[in-house]
Amino acid sequence: MERWLINMTTQKCTDRIATEWAREKERLNAMTDTEIRDYPLCFDHVEADFFANDRGEHTHEGYSRYQMSYGGPQDEIRFYNDNTVTYAFLDWGDGAEIDITDEAITKRFRKIYQV
């Protein structure tokens, strides 16, 4: 079996998120503001409690979402009402989120999208 396939299927999102964010951040930093606006699959709002967790509970806050990919894996930047900004990495029933509120790219997003 290919080495990348083994890593993709055995590593948890919490193990992978730092590497995935570093790669995505590098890509975003190289883009112009216009390219950032044109890049995502969508920039939308997710209502509070829209998605259920693995126990069927609806317990999340609402957020604005800059969705970069969908499926497995999926990644997005989330802008919460309390001004927290996170990078979320999700892969087939697993997920992780890290705080990116104080990163330079976040300040750029706030300016572009007024969030």
C-alpha positions as CSV (number, residue, x, y, z in Angstrom):
1,M,0.0,0.0,0.0
2,E,1.2,3.5,-0.8
3,R,2.8,5.4,2.1
4,W,0.6,8.4,1.7
5,L,-2.5,6.3,1.8
6,I,-1.5,4.6,5.0
7,N,-0.9,8.0,6.7
8,M,-4.2,9.4,5.4
9,T,-6.1,6.5,6.9
10,T,-4.3,6.0,10.2
11,Q,-3.6,9.5,11.4
12,K,-6.3,11.5,13.2
13,C,-7.2,15.1,12.2
14,T,-5.6,16.3,15.4
15,D,-2.3,14.7,14.2
16,R,-2.6,16.3,10.7
17,I,-4.0,19.8,11.3
18,A,-0.8,21.7,11.9
19,T,0.7,20.4,8.7
20,E,-2.5,21.0,6.7
21,W,-2.8,24.6,8.1
22,A,0.8,25.4,7.3
23,R,0.3,24.3,3.7
24,E,-3.0,26.2,3.3
25,K,-1.7,29.3,5.0
26,E,1.3,29.3,2.6
27,R,-1.1,29.1,-0.3
28,L,-3.4,31.9,1.0
29,N,-0.4,34.2,1.8
30,A,0.7,33.9,-1.9
31,M,-2.7,35.1,-3.2
32,T,-3.8,38.6,-4.0
33,D,-7.0,39.8,-2.2
34,T,-9.0,39.2,-5.4
35,E,-7.7,35.6,-5.6
36,I,-8.7,35.1,-1.9
37,R,-12.2,36.3,-2.8
38,D,-12.4,34.0,-5.8
39,Y,-10.7,30.9,-4.2
40,P,-13.2,29.3,-1.8
41,L,-16.0,26.9,-2.7
42,C,-18.2,29.3,-0.7
43,F,-18.2,32.0,2.0
44,D,-21.4,31.5,3.9
45,H,-23.0,31.4,7.3
46,V,-23.6,28.1,9.3
47,E,-26.4,28.4,11.8
48,A,-25.9,27.4,15.4
49,D,-26.5,23.7,16.0
50,F,-26.9,23.0,12.3
51,F,-24.5,20.0,12.3
52,A,-24.7,17.2,14.9
53,N,-21.6,15.7,16.6
54,D,-20.9,12.0,16.6
55,R,-23.5,11.5,19.4
56,G,-26.2,13.2,17.5
57,E,-26.0,16.4,19.7
58,H,-26.3,19.8,18.2
59,T,-24.0,21.9,20.3
60,H,-22.0,24.4,18.2
61,E,-22.2,28.1,17.8
62,G,-23.0,29.7,14.5
63,Y,-20.1,30.9,12.3
64,S,-19.2,32.4,9.0
65,R,-17.3,29.9,6.9
66,Y,-14.6,30.3,4.2
67,Q,-14.8,26.8,2.8
68,M,-11.7,25.7,0.8
69,S,-12.5,22.0,0.2
70,Y,-15.3,19.6,0.7
71,G,-15.6,15.9,1.2
72,G,-12.7,13.9,2.6
73,P,-10.8,15.8,3.7
74,Q,-12.5,19.1,4.1
75,D,-11.0,22.4,5.4
76,E,-12.4,25.8,6.2
77,I,-11.8,28.9,8.2
78,R,-14.5,29.7,10.7
79,F,-15.3,33.2,12.0
80,Y,-17.3,33.1,15.2
81,N,-19.4,35.9,16.7
82,D,-17.0,36.3,19.7
83,N,-14.3,37.3,17.2
84,T,-12.5,33.9,17.5
85,V,-11.2,32.6,14.1
86,T,-10.3,28.9,13.6
87,Y,-9.0,26.6,10.9
88,A,-11.0,23.4,10.8
89,F,-9.8,20.2,9.2
90,L,-12.4,17.4,8.8
91,D,-12.0,14.0,7.4
92,W,-14.8,11.3,7.3
93,G,-16.2,11.4,10.8
94,D,-13.1,13.0,12.4
95,G,-12.2,16.6,12.8
96,A,-10.0,19.1,14.5
97,E,-10.0,22.9,14.9
98,I,-7.1,25.3,15.9
99,D,-7.3,29.0,16.8
100,I,-5.8,31.3,14.2
101,T,-7.3,34.5,15.5
102,D,-4.0,36.3,15.9
103,E,-2.4,35.2,12.6
104,A,-1.6,37.8,9.9
105,I,-3.7,36.0,7.3
106,T,-6.7,36.3,9.6
107,K,-6.3,40.1,9.7
108,R,-6.3,40.1,5.9
109,F,-9.5,38.0,5.8
110,R,-11.2,40.4,8.3
111,K,-10.4,43.3,6.0
112,I,-11.5,41.5,2.8
113,Y,-14.7,40.1,4.1
114,Q,-15.5,42.6,6.9
115,V,-15.9,39.9,9.5
